Amino acid sequence: MKFLKRAPFYLLALFFIASCTSSKNLILLQDQQADALNSKNELIKSLALKQSDYLLKQDDRLMINIFSMTEEKFNFLNDRPEVEVKVDNKGQIDIPVIGLVKVSGLTLENAEKKVKTAAADYLKNPRIAIKLLNFNYTVVGEVGRQGTFNVIDPKINVLEAIGQAGGFSQFADRQNVRIIRNESGKANIYHINVLEDNLLLSDKYFLQPNDVILVNPTKKRITNQERLSTVSIILSIVTSLSFVFFRLQ
């Protein structure tokens, strides 16, 4: 009789205990050995990032800001210092008056230098700033806010991208995050584990335009849903049996 009264509480307790997630599956960028040897106030580890600057390619859209000390009456860009251009199939951009400048295969910094050299033939002390307009990435799966995002700075990493998407949900499988990347006409799928600090050494740590980040659910989520369904059924049975038992007393 006592067991029947307490059975629902025992079942709920077992459910919550089984649902607990170990902290080792939640803490990002772990190095347990280094963490154990160092206090919180000391440098744990220093890693050299494999950051590769983005190289411009065909169909990239750029916003070019051109500043100059040229007198207003001679400055043909005075009323339009910002020019939006697109890299054509020959890797060139067409800037008013300045003409065609080949930028494919260059970093943004080197493209700025090349445009500055070309603009110096027409403007006095030109200063050039170029922004990439089409750096989009998509995050789907177990995050706070799925969607496609646009950034101006092409040096965004996967953790920043997931942060922009609202961070991981409680059911995210942090050990099995995938990046889908278009390369040479192929869709390549890469696996990363954000629980390990060696992620910082990966060349997949920094994103490329149009990357898709896929955050899968843990098996525990499916298991918990199945367990909850089972517990609900058992509770219903126990409640019914308890009711029948007390009616017979």
C-alpha positions in Angstrom: 0.0 0.0 0.0 2.8 2.4 0.9 4.6 1.5 -2.3 1.5 2.3 -4.4 1.2 5.7 -2.7 4.8 6.6 -3.3 5.3 5.0 -6.7 4.6 8.2 -8.7 7.3 10.0 -6.7 9.8 7.2 -7.2 9.2 7.2 -10.9 9.6 11.0 -11.2 12.8 10.9 -9.2 14.2 8.2 -11.5 13.2 10.3 -14.5 15.0 13.4 -13.4 18.1 11.6 -12.3 18.3 9.9 -15.7 17.8 13.3 -17.4 20.8 15.0 -15.8 23.5 15.9 -18.2 27.1 15.7 -17.2 29.0 19.0 -17.1 31.7 17.5 -19.4 29.1 17.5 -22.2 28.3 21.2 -21.7 31.6 23.0 -21.1 33.1 24.3 -24.3 36.8 24.2 -25.3 37.9 21.8 -22.6 41.3 20.6 -21.8 40.8 18.7 -18.6 44.5 18.1 -18.0 45.5 21.8 -18.4 42.4 22.9 -16.5 43.5 20.7 -13.5 47.0 22.1 -13.5 46.1 25.8 -13.5 44.1 28.1 -11.3 41.4 30.3 -12.8 43.7 33.3 -12.7 46.4 31.8 -14.8 46.8 31.3 -18.5 45.7 27.8 -19.3 47.0 27.4 -22.8 48.0 29.5 -25.8 47.0 28.2 -29.3 48.1 29.5 -32.7 44.9 30.1 -34.7 44.8 28.9 -38.3 43.1 32.0 -39.6 43.0 32.3 -43.3 42.0 35.7 -44.8 39.1 35.5 -47.2 40.1 35.8 -50.9 37.7 37.6 -53.2 36.1 35.7 -56.0 33.6 36.0 -58.8 30.1 37.3 -57.8 31.3 38.9 -54.6 29.5 42.1 -53.8 31.6 44.9 -52.4 31.0 48.4 -51.0 33.9 50.7 -51.7 34.4 53.9 -49.8 36.7 56.3 -51.5 38.0 59.4 -49.6 40.3 62.0 -51.1 41.9 65.4 -50.6 41.0 66.3 -54.2 39.2 69.7 -54.5 35.5 69.3 -54.7 35.2 70.6 -58.3 37.7 68.0 -59.5 36.5 65.1 -57.3 34.3 63.0 -59.5 33.2 60.9 -56.5 32.4 63.8 -54.2 28.7 63.2 -54.3 29.0 59.5 -54.3 31.9 58.4 -52.1 30.4 54.9 -51.7 30.3 52.7 -54.7 28.7 49.2 -54.8 30.3 46.9 -57.3 30.3 43.2 -58.1 33.3 41.0 -59.1 32.7 39.9 -62.7 33.5 36.6 -64.4 37.0 37.9 -65.1 37.6 38.7 -61.4 37.4 42.5 -62.0 35.3 45.3 -60.5 34.3 48.4 -62.5 34.7 51.7 -60.6 33.4 54.9 -62.2 36.1 56.9 -64.1 38.9 54.7 -62.5 37.8 51.7 -64.6 38.4 48.0 -64.3 40.5 46.7 -61.4 41.2 43.0 -60.9 40.6 41.9 -57.3 39.8 38.1 -57.5 42.2 36.1 -55.4 43.1 39.1 -53.2 42.3 39.7 -49.5 40.2 42.8 -48.7 43.3 44.5 -47.5 45.2 43.8 -50.7 42.2 44.8 -52.8 42.1 48.2 -51.0 45.8 48.7 -51.8 45.3 47.9 -55.5 42.2 50.1 -55.8 44.2 52.9 -54.0 47.0 52.6 -56.6 44.5 52.8 -59.5 42.6 55.7 -57.9 45.9 57.7 -57.3 45.9 58.5 -61.0 42.7 60.5 -60.7 42.5 61.6 -57.0 44.8 63.2 -54.5 45.9 61.0 -51.6 42.9 58.6 -51.9 42.0 56.4 -49.0 40.1 53.2 -49.7 37.9 51.1 -47.5 36.2 47.9 -48.9 33.5 45.9 -47.2 32.2 42.5 -48.3 28.4 42.6 -48.6 27.6 38.9 -49.3 29.2 37.2 -46.3 26.2 35.1 -45.2 26.0 32.0 -43.1 23.2 29.8 -41.9 22.7 28.1 -38.5 20.0 25.4 -38.2 19.2 22.8 -35.5 19.5 23.0 -31.7 20.2 26.7 -31.3 18.2 29.6 -29.8 17.4 31.3 -33.2 17.8 29.5 -36.5 18.3 31.5 -39.6 20.6 33.1 -42.1 22.9 35.9 -40.9 25.0 38.5 -42.6 28.3 39.9 -41.3 30.6 42.7 -42.5 33.8 41.3 -41.0 34.8 38.1 -42.8 36.8 36.9 -39.8 33.9 35.4 -37.9 34.4 32.0 -36.2 32.0 29.2 -35.6 31.5 30.0 -31.9 30.6 33.6 -32.7 28.2 32.4 -35.4 26.4 30.1 -32.9 26.3 32.9 -30.4 24.7 35.2 -33.0 22.1 32.4 -33.4 21.2 32.5 -29.7 23.6 29.9 -28.5 23.1 26.2 -28.1 19.8 24.8 -26.8 19.9 22.4 -23.8 19.6 19.5 -26.2 22.4 20.5 -28.6 25.1 17.8 -29.3 28.2 19.9 -28.9 30.4 17.0 -29.8 28.9 16.6 -33.2 28.5 20.0 -34.9 28.7 19.9 -38.7 29.7 22.6 -41.2 28.5 22.3 -44.8 30.7 24.2 -47.1 30.6 24.7 -50.9 34.0 24.1 -52.4 34.9 23.8 -56.1 31.3 22.9 -57.0 31.0 20.3 -54.2 29.1 20.4 -50.9 31.7 19.2 -48.3 30.6 18.2 -44.8 33.0 18.7 -41.9 32.7 17.6 -38.3 33.8 19.7 -35.4 33.7 19.2 -31.6 33.2 22.4 -29.7 33.9 20.7 -26.4 37.6 20.4 -27.2 39.9 23.4 -27.2 41.8 21.9 -30.2 38.9 23.3 -32.3 40.9 26.5 -32.2 43.6 24.8 -34.2 41.2 23.7 -37.0 41.0 25.5 -40.3 37.2 25.1 -39.9 37.1 27.3 -36.9 36.7 30.4 -39.1 33.7 30.5 -41.5 33.5 31.0 -45.2 30.6 32.7 -47.0 27.5 30.6 -47.3 28.6 28.1 -44.7 25.8 26.1 -43.1 26.3 25.2 -39.4 24.2 22.1 -38.4 23.7 21.5 -34.7 22.1 18.1 -34.1 20.2 17.1 -31.0 21.7 14.7 -28.5 20.4 11.1 -28.3 19.3 12.0 -24.8 16.6 14.3 -26.1 14.9 11.5 -28.0 15.5 9.2 -25.1 14.0 11.7 -22.6 10.9 12.1 -24.8 10.5 8.4 -25.0 11.1 8.1 -21.2 8.6 10.8 -20.4 6.0 9.1 -22.5 6.7 5.8 -20.7 6.5 7.5 -17.3 3.2 9.1 -18.2 1.8 5.7 -19.1 3.1 4.1 -15.9 1.8 6.9 -13.8 -1.6 6.5 -15.3 -1.6 2.7 -14.6 -0.3 3.2 -11.1 -3.0 5.9 -10.4 -5.7 3.6 -11.8 -4.5 0.7 -9.7 -4.3 2.9 -6.6 -7.8 4.1 -7.1 -9.1 0.5 -7.5 -7.1 -0.6 -4.5 -8.5 2.1 -2.2 -12.0 1.4 -3.5 -11.7 -2.2 -2.4 -10.6 -1.3 1.1 
